[in-house]
Amino acid sequence: MDMLINTFLLFLNFYTDLYVSCKLLDFQFKITINNTFLVLFLAILHNILSKFNNLYHFKIVLTFIFLVLLLKKVFNKDFFLTIETCFFTLILMILSEQLITIIFFNLLNLNSHNVSNIITFRFLANILIIFNNIILINLHCVLWKYIKKILFIKNNSHIIKIFFIIILTFMIITSYLIAYEYFDNYFKDRIFFPILILCIFSIYIALSFLYTNYLFNENLIMLKIKEKKYNQLKLYSQSIENLIDDISNFKHDYNNMIFMMNGFLENNDYHSLKEYFHKNIFSEDNYYDISKLKKIKNSGIKGLLSAKISEILKNNIKVNVEIFSNIDQIYISEFDLCRILGIFLDNALESAIATQEKFISISFIKDDDLNIVILNSCTNNNININSIFKKGYSSKGNNRGIGLFNVCSILNEKYPNNTILNTYIKDNLFIQDLHIRAK
């Protein structure tokens, strides 16, 4: 009878631990047949093994091992996350046990003999521990959601959770020391020292997790920096390849032009030569605008502009690039500025290609602050400037409205205090003037 009751209580405890773990991992708790049989098997095995004299004083360690096996089987999560969840669950269980112990010994004036040997009290104590566990974990979840909302903590942040584990561990050690002081006879034959060792070990594990999390974040930052540099190099290499292709095409066209000019000279057709020269040779000056990008010291911005200018030239659009001084600081995120310039230039290309003038101008003006002006020829002077930054609005095509909405979102959310964007239309020119103040 006693073994049956112990098995039943262990079954309830393991299922409660499973519920606590579901709450910690933000999983939906479900009672399934497989989980029920698994918990029942672990409860029976735990009850049998704890009867051995060598294992009796290490029941808490046995519980931890079984709990690890249970969570690994049910959730199939990462091993370290499983260990962390088990420690938190076990610490919560021990804390509940301490609270109920204080209630039984002080408020109800019961001694250890009553609780240990009278089935009713033992059953009642375990039920109270289970309910206390459920109340504590739900209280924790409510507080955790409130803290995340107030402090804007990410869901995958384990630092505060681990810090909470350390605090609870100290609370448990303190409660055991107090309990040991008042109930010396009770703890002489019990598991005080194994639990104390487990608490100290849990502090070590928690600190190890904390340090591991710190190293992981440091490595993640380094990885992002390397990825950023790789993307810059990739973009710059692509722009160089485009320039090489353009130069190769230019050399090929240059040879053809020489042969044609030679034909005009042999026929003394100077009028046709002059007309051909002004019509075709001067238009190649657009290629030299790209060399001005050497004043931009940021390789990512330089690579983006090189690629976009090359694309503009391939569409037979005249482009003018003016950079009046060295651009060594941009004052906002390089990635964000690349996104903004990419959207501006894509929109400018889309608009200019439909006009007769086919013209785009790019200007960088640097004094104390940075001014970037991109203008393009357009056919519609009646564009509603107040509407083009709204999501889904488009004066031509779908991408324009979405792109400018993204630009507005970036500037308003990330840089409301040091950026000003002026957008206007003048003399059939669509002008984007971005002013970035030095921080």
C-alpha positions, 0 to 999 in steps of 0.5 A, a space after each residue: 500500500 505504501 509503495 503504491 501511494 509513493 508511486 502515485 505521488 511520484 507520478 503526480 510530481 513528475 507530471 507537475 514537473 512536466 507542466 512546469 517545463 511546458 510553461 518555461 519553454 512556452 509549450 502547450 501542456 497536453 496529457 497524452 497516453 505516451 507521456 502518461 505511460 512514460 511518467 508512470 514508468 519513471 515513477 515506478 522505477 524511481 520508487 524502486 531505486 530509492 529503496 536501496 540504501 545507497 541511493 536513498 540519500 541521493 533521491 534528489 539527484 535521481 529525480 534530476 536524472 529522471 527529469 532530464 530523461 523525461 524532458 529530453 524524450 517529450 520535447 526533444 530540445 537541445 541538451 543544454 536547454 533541457 538541463 537548464 529547464 530541469 534545474 529551474 523546474 527542480 529548484 521550483 519544486 524544492 522551493 515549494 517543498 520548503 514553503 510547505 515544510 514551514 507551514 506544516 512544522 510551524 503553523 500546524 505544529 506537526 513534527 517530522 514523524 507525523 509527516 513522514 509516517 502518517 499517510 494522510 499528512 504525507 499525501 496532503 503535503 505532496 498535494 500542497 507542494 504540487 498546487 504550490 508549484 503550479 501557482 509559482 510557475 504561473 506567477 512566474 509566467 505572468 511576471 515574466 511577460 510583464 518584465 519583458 513588456 516593460 524592459 523590451 526583453 527578447 524572447 530568446 534572452 536567457 540571461 535574466 532567466 539564469 539570473 533568476 535561477 541564481 536568486 532562487 538557488 540562494 533562496 533555497 540554500 538560505 531556507 535550508 539553513 534556516 530549516 536546519 537550524 530549527 529542525 536539526 533532528 529532522 535533517 540529520 536523517 534526511 537529504 540536507 547535504 545532497 540538496 546543499 551540494 545540488 544547490 551549489 552545483 546549480 549555481 555553478 551550472 547557472 554561472 556556466 550557462 551565463 558565461 556560455 551565453 556571453 561567449 555565444 553573443 560575442 561570437 554572434 556579434 563577430 560573425 555578423 561583423 564578418 558577414 557584413 564585411 563579406 557582403 560589402 566585399 561581394 557587392 564591391 566585387 560585383 561592381 568591379 566585375 560590372 565595370 570590367 565588363 563595361 570597359 571591355 564593351 567600351 574597348 570593343 565599341 572604341 575599335 568600331 568607332 575608330 574604323 568608322 572615323 577612318 572611313 569618314 576621313 578617307 572619304 573627306 566627309 568631315 561634316 559626317 565625322 563631326 556629327 558622328 563625333 558629337 553624337 557618339 563620342 561625347 556620350 561616353 563621358 558618362 563612364 568617367 563619372 564612376 571614377 568620382 566614387 573614389 572620394 567615398 571611403 565606405 566600400 559598401 556605399 561605393 559598391 552599391 553606387 557603382 553597381 547602380 550607376 552601371 545599371 543606369 548607363 546600360 539603360 542609356 540614361 545620362 547620369 551626373 555624379 558630383 561628390 564635392 569632398 571626401 565622404 568618410 562618415 555617413 552618421 547612420 547605419 551603412 546597411 540602412 543607407 544602402 537600403 535607402 540609396 538603393 530604393 531612391 536609385 531604383 525609383 529614379 531609374 524607373 521614372 527616368 527611363 520613361 522620359 524623353 530627357 532620360 537624366 539622373 543626378 547623384 550628389 554628395 555634399 559634406 561639410 559638418 553634416 552630410 547631404 545626399 541629393 538624387 534627382 531624375 527626370 519625370 513626366 508627371 508634375 502632379 504627383 501627390 508628395 504626401 501620398 507617395 510615402 504611404 504603404 501600397 501607394 504607387 504612381 507607377 508600378 508597385 515597387 515605388 510606393 512600397 520602397 518609399 514607405 520603407 524609407 520613411 519607416 527606416 528614417 522615422 523609427 531609427 533616425 528621427 532626430 538626425 535625418 531630414 528628407 525633403 521630397 519635391 518636384 520642380 521643372 519636371 525633376 523629381 528630387 530627393 534631398 536627404 540631410 543627415 546630421 552629425 551625431 
